[in-house]
């Protein structure tokens, strides 16, 4: 049960990887965490169990960010029941790598739909509430792939770059309402998304010569959500071990 004094954070794709680390970090900081997941309920429950085991609170919320109608309905219910969402973390994303000329239509569409249209579907109703309350922070998990070219990732790079561009535009629209909107651009992070990546090859391009940890991304996101970052908006923070 959420206390009226708690800040509420919604984390999309919060059941695994960076999303899970962010949810745990925000929970440890005292947020009531709404952990969104698409299909892996067990993973979402495990994330929530870790949060509650640390003395914080939250809930899981199943919806597909690509389904605009369902997403709008679930967020409306959350806002009606919880009253507000103080922090939104746009983390849901997928990869479907292929050389562009060999890429199937569904590979392009699924990646764009999840990362970019999902960003729109979730952010719009949440941002409306934040602007009404004149309070809020949104952080979107983009990628270093948005800033440098990666072979076989034209779809992913396009979606993630679009997130950064949208972040800058929305920040200018929302700043006067005391709503801050930023992005982070992680590099090679130790999650399931890099299972098929040539990790040893990529490490040679990282000055720190190691893979990042999800917790290292989560701590930057927590900072961006906090009052310590009260004069930061429209920015993209690289978390990549010095790649760029």
BASEVO-648927 format. One record per atom (N, C-alpha, C, O): residue in one letter; z, x, y. Coordinates in pm, whole numbers, plus 50000, padded with zeros to 5 digits. Each point is the difference from the previous one (the first is absolute). Layout:
aZXY
...
//
This chain:
x500005008449880
x500004991650120
x500005008850125
x500845008950015
x498214988450075
x499895008050121
x501034995850103
x500174988150028
x500515021650028
x500884997550113
x499164998650126
x498975006650015
x501484984750076
x499244997950125
x499935012550086
x499145001150087
x501765008549890
x500035012150081
x499075010949947
x499785010150068
x499684988249811
x499165010249940
x498605000050057
x499444989550033
x499995022449979
x498595001150032
x499194998149872
x500415004449893
x498444989050120
x499164996949885
x498755008750003
x499335001250103
x500355004849783
x498785007949986
x499164994449886
x500524997549891
x498205000650134
x499044996149897
x499155012049966
x499365005950087
x500634997849786
x499225011749954
x498954995249902
x500354995749890
x498375004950147
x498964996049906
x499755011449902
x500095011750035
x499604984549841
x499855010349897
x501285007849984
x499985012249984
x501154980650019
x501295006850003
x500615002949864
x501155004449992
x498114993249901
x500605001549868
x499905014149944
x500775003749912
x498275004350139
x499775013249943
x499655010150108
x499714996350115
x500305016549847
x499505010650086
x500655000750136
x501214998950013
x497965002950089
x500515001050137
x500724987350040
x501045000650066
x498424987849895
x500644987350035
x501414999049948
x500904995550071
x499315008749805
x501354999849943
x500925009450076
x501144996450032
x498395015649999
x500835009650074
x500374994650137
x501135001950046
x497934991450020
x500274994350132
x501044988949990
x500924999350080
x498914992049821
x500964989049983
x501415005449977
x500964994950058
x499165015249859
x501325005849972
x500575006550126
x501194998550029
x497975008750044
x500465006750123
x500474989850103
x501045001850064
x498184987549953
x500384989650096
x501264992749955
x500864996550081
x499245001249788
x501204993749948
x501235008450027
x501054994950040
x498825018249938
x501125009150027
x500395000150147
x501155003050035
x497884993750051
x500274999850145
x500544986450045
x500264998050119
x499914992849786
x500624987250034
x499064988350015
x500434989250039
x498275012749931
x499054989050009
x500104990949878
x500305004549890
x499454982750131
x499774990549892
x498525001249966
x499144996750082
x500555008049798
x498635003549965
x499314989249916
x500494996049894
x498384999350156
x499154990849925
x498915008549935
x499135005450068
x500924995549800
x499115009049926
x498834992149946
x500144992549903
x498715009150159
x498804993049952
x499385007349882
x500005012349993
x499494979849913
x499235005649889
x498914990149964
x500104988150030
x498875016949904
x498894991349959
x500194994749859
x499884987949979
x500405020749925
x500094995549861
x501135006549919
x500454994349901
x500005017550141
x501005007249920
x501414996050044
x500655007050077
x499794981649871
x501324994850037
x501115009449956
x500985001850072
x498875004149810
x501045008949949
x500235011850093
x501155003650028
x497765002450022
x500145011450091
x500674995750130
x500835007350055
x498834980749994
x500624995050122
x501494997749979
x500815003150087
x499554991449797
x501414997649970
x500775013149986
x501175000850036
x498165009549911
x500645013149989
x500275005950138
x501045006150023
x498024992050068
x500215004750137
x501164992750064
x500865006250062
x499164980649922
x501094992150056
x501345004049939
x501015000750069
x499005001949801
x501235004049932
x500555013150057
x501215001650015
x497885007650016
x500445012550061
x500614997550137
x501035005950034
x498364985450043
x500504996750134
x501384993649993
x500925003950072
x499204986149841
x501304993249990
x501055009249939
x501194999050033
x498385009849878
x500935009649942
x500555009650103
x501085005649982
x498174996450125
x500455008650109
x500844992450104
x500415005750101
x499824981449871
x500854992250089
x499254992150105
x500644993950087
x498025006049909
x499214992450096
x499554986949935
x500484996449893
x498614996650172
x499584986949949
x498524997850027
x499395007150081
x500044983149851
x498594997150017
x499534989749901
x500814993149937
x497895005950050
x499384990749906
x498605004649970
x499455008450072
x499954986249821
x498615003049969
x499144988150040
x500474988650003
x498275014250027
x499094989450046
x498605002749948
x499365009950036
x500164981249877
x498705001949937
x498904993250080
x499994987850016
x499085020350036
x498764994550055
x498975011150008
x500335011850013
x498424984249980
x498865009150008
x499555000750144
x499564989950055
x500545021750007
x499675001250143
x498544996750029
x499644997450115
x499505002849783
x498604996750021
x499764984950007
x498944995550044
x502044996749914
x499904985450002
x500594995050131
x501224998850014
x497914998450082
x500454996750135
x500864987450004
x501034999650068
x498564990349861
x500734987350004
x501385001549937
x501004995550055
x499045010949828
x501285001849931
x500935009050081
x501204997250011
x498265013450046
x500815009250081
x500604992950120
x501185001550030
x498004990850038
x500484992650117
x501114990349961
x500984998450072
x498854995149814
x500994990349954
x501325006849965
x501064995150039
x498885016049889
x501235006949961
x500735005550122
x501224998850009
x498055007050084
x500655005650120
x500614988950084
x501075001850058
x498264986749949
x500564988650073
x501324995649937
x500964996850071
x499095003149796
x501234996249930
x501105010350025
x501164996450022
x498485016549975
x500985010550026
x500594998650140
x501215000950020
x497914997050077
x500464998850139
x500854987650019
x500985000250075
x498664989049858
x500784987650012
x501395001849939
x500994995050054
x499075012149834
x501275001549928
x500865011350057
x501214998350015
x498185013150017
x500755011650048
x500145000050152
x500925006150055
x498164987250012
x500084998950146
x499135009750076
x499544997050111
x500225014749831
x499265010450071
x499685011549905
x500595001149892
x498485007250149
x499725012849934
x500005010550109
x499174999750091
x501765009649901
x500135010450103
x499005011449980
x499495005850096
x500244997349777
x499165011549966
x499004996049893
x500354993649901
x498405010250121
x498954998149899
x499445013649962
x499625007950087
x500354994849783
x499365012149950
x498764995849922
x500114994349891
x498725008650164
x498734997249931
x499705011649906
x499465010350042
x500894987949832
x499855010849904
x499024996849888
x499495009249935
x500244978150040
x499144996149888
x498635006650013
x499374999650106
x500175006449786
x498695006450001
x499615004249860
x500855001849913
x497854999850065
x499485004449871
x498915010450023
x499475001350110
x500225006049784
x498855009050003
x499034995949890
x500404995049895
x498325007150133
x498944997649901
x498905010050032
x498964996550056
x501295016149908
x499155011050044
x498665000449926
x499904996949881
x499095007150195
x498665001949944
x499125006050108
x500214997550119
x498815010449840
x499005004350097
x499344987750061
x499744990149931
x500015010550199
x499564988150073
x498734993749940
x499924987849987
x499125020549976
x498744994449950
x500154993949861
x499134992749954
x501985010449980
x500264994449867
x501094989250004
x500344994149898
x500205003550220
x501124990850014
x499564985649975
x498984995550054
x501784997549865
x499724986049975
x500524991450115
x500965003650069
x498394985149951
x500404991250109
x501494996549992
x500694999850101
x499804997649777
x501384996049986
x500975011350032
x501134997650040
x498425015149943
x500855011250038
x500165000650151
x501105002250051
x497814995850020
x500064999750146
x500854988250047
x500935001650079
x498744986549870
x500654987850047
x501494999949971
x500794995950085
x499625008449796
x501414999149962
x500875009150086
x501124996350037
x498385015649993
x500785009450081
x500084995350145
x501085000250060
x497814995549996
x500004994850136
x500864987550010
x500754998250097
x499144993249802
x500734987450003
x501515002349997
x500744993250071
x499715016349847
x501445002349989
x500565007150123
x500964995450061
x498435015749976
x500575008150109
x499734994450139
x500885000550086
x497924994249937
x499664995450135
x500234985050018
x500704995950093
x498714996049820
x500234985650012
x501464996649970
x500574990950060
x500035016549845
x501434997949974
x500845003150122
x500964992850030
x498695017850041
x500665003550127
x499934988250096
x501004996450062
x497834997749951
x499824988650090
x500814987949954
x500704993750079
x499195003249791
x500634988049947
x501525000150015
x500614989650025
x499995022149961
x501465001150010
x500455001850145
x500944993650045
x498375015150027
x500455003650134
x499934988550098
x500894998450084
x498064993649908
x499814989550101
x501174990250006
x500564998250109
x499854995449781
x501124990650012
x501335006850033
x500844994250070
x499365018049880
x501255007050031
x500045004050147
x501034998550066
x497855006649985
x499955004350140
x500214988350096
x500645001650104
x498844986949861
x500214988250085
x501484997250017
x500464997150111
x500305003949781
x501434997750005
x500715010850081
x500924997150077
x498655015549906
x500595010950075
x499764998550150
x500915002350080
x497894993949957
x499694998350142
x500814988450059
x500475000850113
x499704988749809
x500804988750045
x501445004350026
x500634995550096
x499905013349816
x501385004850012
x500125011950095
x501105004050039
x497735001749998
x499965012150083
x500805011349936
x500825006650064
x498904995349807
x500715010449925
x499295002449869
x499614990649932
x500215022350032
x499445002949869
x499345013549992
x499685006250102
x500124998349776
x499315012649974
x499134998549876
x500444994749898
x498345010050113
x499054999649888
x499545014249973
x499595007250092
x500474996949782
x499505013049960
x499024998049884
x500344993649900
x498475011750115
x498984998849897
x499805013549931
x499895010350066
x500084989249802
x499795012249922
x498505002149984
x499374993949914
x500075014850169
x498605003749991
x499885011949906
x500685000349897
x498505009450135
x499805011549910
x499335011350074
x499284997950097
x500965014249856
x499265011550050
x498504998149977
x499195006050070
x500454985849832
x498584997249972
x499324992850116
x498785000050010
x502034994050079
x499434993650118
x499565010350104
x499194996950087
x501345015249901
x499805010250103
x499095011349956
x499425007050083
x500454994849785
x499085010149948
x499144993649892
x500414990349937
x498425015150040
x499124994449898
x500415004249861
x500205011949973
x499914978449938
x500305002849860
x498854995149912
x499614988450006
x499875020449916
x498914996649909
x500414988649908
x501055000549936
x498124989250058
x500264988749912
x500924989550058
x500384990749929
x499995010650199
x500944990550058
x499484993550128
x500784997550093
x497954999649913
x499454993750120
x500664986550025
x500284996550115
x499984996049779
x500644986950016
x501435001350049
x500414993350095
x500355015449842
x501405002150034
x500135005950141
x500844995650078
x498335014349952
x500055006350132
x499674989950110
x500634999950105
x498374991649869
x499614990050099
x501134990150025
x500294996650115
x500344998849779
x501094990350015
x501185006150073
x500584993750089
x499785018549874
x501175006350060
x499755004150145
x500914999550083
x497875004649948
x499665003250139
x500034987450086
x500425000350115
x499134988749828
x500034987350073
x501434995750030
x500274994450106
x500645008349802
x501414997050025
x500515007650122
x500734994450083
x498905018149927
x500455008150114
x499434994750130
x500724999050100
x498004997549901
x499384994550120
x500654986850040
x500264997650118
x500004993949783
x500654987250029
x501415002250052
x500464992850089
x500245017149857
x501365003250045
x500015003450148
x500864995350074
x498195012949969
x499955003950141
x499724988050089
x500624998550106
x498464992949852
x499674988250081
x501164990350007
x500354995150107
x500255002149778
x501134990649999
x501195005350078
x500734992250061
x499465020949937
x501125005850076
x499844997350149
x500994997250069
x497795003649981
x499794997550143
x500214985250033
x500434996650110
x499264994749795
x500184985750022
x501474996049995
x500424990650069
x500365016449851
x501354995449968
x501115007350074
x501154995449998
x498545015750065
x501045008350061
x500824992450103
x501225001850007
x498164989950072
x500734992850106
x500944989549944
x500854994650072
x499005002549799
x500904990449934
x501105007149920
x500684993749919
x499475019350103
x501015007949932
x499775000649849
x500955000649921
x497794999150040
x499625001649860
x499235013149988
x498985001950067
x501505007049847
x499375013049982
x499205000349870
x500464994949898
x498365010950107
x499115000249885
x499465014149980
x499315005450086
x501025000649801
x499605013749969
x499455000949858
x500044990449924
x499465021450045
x499495002549865
x500465013849955
x500325008750081
x499704993249789
x500205013249942
x498795003149913
x499374990949944
x500305021850046
x498845004249920
x500465010549899
x499895012050025
x500614983449861
x500455009649897
x498845007749940
x498874995149994
x501435016949961
x499045007949924
x500194997649852
x500124988649956
x499925022049967
x500184999049855
x501484997649970
x500835008950017
x499474978949938
x501384996049974
x500154996749852
x499094994349940
x502035009250004
x500244998549856
x500234985449962
x501144995649986
x497764997049999
x500044986049956
x498914997949895
x499235009149970
x500734978749976
x498994996749899
x498585001050055
x499065001749922
x500774997350206
x498675000050059
x499295013549986
x498785000650013
x501965010149960
x499355013049986
x499875004249854
x499675011649971
x500584979149936
x499955003449857
x498665005949958
x499945008849914
x498964986450148
x498675004949962
x499445010250099
x498845004149988
x501974999950108
x499535009550102
x500095014449948
x500885003149920
x498225005750126
x500085014349963
x501115006850079
x499755007150097
x501484990749858
x501185004050077
x500035015050028
x500255004250113
x499505004049784
x500085014550019
x498965005050099
x500265009250078
x498564984749920
x498955003650096
x500414996250142
x499855007850094
x500664979949921
x500374995350133
x501175008150057
x500065002450121
x500875001749793
x501155007850047
x499575012750071
x500715004950088
x498135000649875
x499505012050065
x499664997750147
x499935009450079
x499854978049957
x499674996750139
x501234996250082
x499894997150119
x501275003049818
x501244996250067
x500795012650034
x500445007049909
x499764996050218
x500745012150037
x501375001149934
x500445011049968
x500234978050011
x501305000449932
x499875001949850
x500995002649931
x497814996150018
x499705002549859
x500854991649904
x500445004849895
x499794982850143
x500734991049910
x499634985550032
x499454996950106
x500884994549799
x499804985650018
x501204994350076
x501135004449980
x498624986050106
x501094993550072
x500734990049913
x499494995549897
x501715001150144
x500814990349929
x500004986750075
x500004999950123
x500014988949805
x500034986950068
x501164998950100
x499864993850105
x501275012449862
x501174999250089
x499735006850133
x500584996250102
x498565013949899
x499675006950125
x499194991050092
x500135000750123
x499044990949819
x499264990050079
x500954989250048
x499954995850116
x500924999749794
x500924989150032
x500915003450118
x500304991450082
x500135021249926
x500925003850109
x499314999750135
x500624996650101
x498105007049902
x499254999150126
x499824985450040
x500124996550118
x499604995149784
x499834985850028
x501304994050052
x499994992250095
x501135011549844
x501294995150049
x500225004050145
x500474992050081
x499205020549952
x500125004550139
x499164991350094
x500474995950106
x498295001349855
x499114992150085
x500504985850019
x499704993550100
x501075001649803
x500554986550010
x501294999550080
x500464989350038
x500125022249987
x501335000650061
x499935000550152
x498945002350058
x502214995750005
x500085000950146
x499765014250049
x499695002050118
x500445007949794
x499725013850038
x498535001850038
x499655009550069
x499504981449884
x498565000850029
x499594989350102
x498864995450000
x502065000950087
x499794988650089
x498875001950101
x499544990350060
x500005022249961
x498915002450096
x498735004749927
x499135006250061
x500784990849812
x498845004149920
x499244987749953
x500564991749928
x498205007150112
x499144989249952
x498555004450007
x499635008250084
x499564986249828
x498575003249997
x499695013649941
x498915005250019
x502045000749909
x499845013649949
x499775000149848
x500374990649929
x499005020250025
x499845002449858
x500625013549967
x499575010450050
x501454989449865
x500735012149966
x499515005349866
x500094993149899
x499405019250100
x499565006349877
x501175005349920
x500895006550054
x499104990749816
x501045005249909
x499245006449885
x499824993849895
x499755018650125
x499005005649909
x500185014849967
x499095006349946
x502074999250085
x500255014049968
x499145009950076
x499865011549960
x499544983750151
x499195008950084
x498524999849969
x499275008950045
x500264981349878
x498584999549964
x499104999650123
x498965006550004
x501474985750098
x499244999250127
x500984999750115
x499594999450116
//
